[in-house]
Amino acid sequence: MNKKDKTLTILFLLTIFSFGSFFPVLFLYVLFKYIIFGDSHKQVQPQVQKQEEPYLSTTERAKIQESLKEYFEENDRLVVTGDINLRPKSGKYVSLKDLQVYYGEDCIAGFQEFERKYEDMYHKVLDLLLKFAYLDKKDFVKKEFVKKEVVKEDVKEKVKQSTIADFIETINQKNIEIEHEEISNGLYQICAYLKQIELIEKNFPKSQDKLMKVSQYYLPILVGILEDYKKMSVSVQTHEEFKAAEDKLIKTIILINEALKTICTTVCQEEFMAMNANMSTLEMLLRKDGLIDDSPFAKKVSADGK
C-alpha cells in the first residue's frame, strides 16, 4: 500500500469515529496536508552549472607543451602566421602562459591577455600550435615557420594585394552608407591623410617598411569596425549600448586621424635629414673653394636668389 492509499484509509477511519465534529475534521485536514505536501517544502538544491568544455583537451595541451619546450631550446621565437610570432617572456620557455605575442618586433600582449582581447585569433594560434605539435619539426619549420626574410617578402606581397588606394576606395564606399555627419567627416579626413601616405609610399620606396602596418594592420581593423557599425545602425540602433558604441567610434576616428597625421610628418624624417646634410656639405665645399664671399660687405642672397 502506497503513501496516498494509507492516507486515505486513515482519513476514512477517522471520519467514521469523528461523527462530524469540527475539531477531528480540522485535525484530519492538517494531517492530510502534511502527509501529501510535506515533502514539497524540502529545499531544492540548486543545479551546478555545467562548465564549458576547454578549447583543447588535456592531452592536446600536453602535446603542445612538450613540442614548444623542445622547440624553444634552440630557437628564440616561433612565427605562427604572417608577422605574428611567439616568444618566451624570460627567454626560456616554461609554459603557454609565459609566452608573449609579438607583431613583428612589437609586443602585443601576454598569451593569457591575448586570449581575453582577441579570442578568435587566440583559437587560430592554438590550432596552429596543435598542428605544429603533431608534425615533424624540421619539415614544419621549413614549410610553415619560415625565416624572417621570407616572412617579410610574404607580408609585402599581401600589402600589394591590399594597397592604400584599395582602402581609400573601401572607406569611401563605407562612408556613403553611413549617415552620421561627424563620423562621415572624420572618414573624409582619414582618406585625405591616406592619399598623402600613398604619395609618400610612391615617391619614397624606403618608407614602405614603415608604412606596412598601416595597410597590414590598422586599416583592416578600421574597415571591420565600420562594417560592424553599419550592421548595428540598421538593426540595433535603439539598443541602450548603441549610443555608447557610436561615441567611442567617433573618438577612435579622431585618434586614427592624429596617428595618420603623425605618420605623414615623421615617416620621411630620414630623407629630410639626408637632404639637409647634403645642402650643408655643398655649402661647405663652395666656401672651401672660395666661391662664397663671407665678408660683411658681400651681397646677401635671399631665398629667391636676388
PETA-V49104 format. One record per backbone hydrogen bond with DSSP energy under -0.5 kcal/mol. CO is the residue of the C=O (numbers start at 1). NH is the residue of the N-H. If there is no record, write none. Layout:
co={CO CO}
nh={NH NH}
This chain:
co={2 3 4 5 6 7 8 9 10 11 12 13 14 15 15 18 21 22 23 24 25 26 27 28 29 30 31 32 33 34 37 38 39 43 57 58 59 60 61 62 63 64 65 66 67 68 70 71 71 78 78 81 83 83 84 84 85 86 87 88 95 96 98 99 100 101 101 102 102 103 103 106 106 109 110 111 112 113 114 118 119 120 121 122 123 124 125 126 127 128 129 130 131 132 136 137 138 139 140 140 144 147 148 149 150 151 152 153 154 155 156 157 158 163 164 165 166 167 168 169 170 171 172 173 174 175 180 181 182 183 184 185 186 187 188 189 190 191 192 193 194 195 196 197 198 199 200 204 205 206 207 208 209 211 211 212 213 213 214 217 218 219 220 221 222 223 224 225 226 227 228 229 230 231 232 236 239 239 241 242 243 244 245 246 247 248 249 250 251 252 253 254 255 256 257 258 259 260 261 262 263 266 268 269 270 271 272 273 274 275 276 277 278 279 280 281 282 283 284 285 286 286 287 292 295 300 302}
nh={6 7 8 9 10 11 12 13 14 15 16 17 18 19 20 21 25 26 27 28 29 30 31 32 33 34 35 36 37 38 40 41 42 45 61 62 63 64 65 66 67 68 69 70 71 72 73 74 75 80 86 84 85 104 80 81 102 78 100 91 98 99 89 111 87 108 109 85 104 105 106 103 108 101 114 115 116 117 118 122 123 124 125 126 127 128 129 130 131 132 133 134 135 135 140 141 142 143 144 145 146 151 152 153 154 155 156 157 158 159 160 161 162 167 168 169 170 171 172 173 174 175 176 177 178 178 184 185 186 187 188 189 190 191 192 193 194 195 196 197 198 199 200 201 202 203 204 207 208 209 211 212 212 214 215 216 217 218 219 221 222 223 224 225 226 227 228 229 230 231 232 233 234 235 236 239 242 243 245 246 247 248 249 250 251 252 253 254 255 256 257 258 259 260 261 262 263 264 265 266 267 269 272 273 274 275 276 277 278 279 280 281 282 283 284 285 286 287 288 289 291 292 290 294 298 302 305}
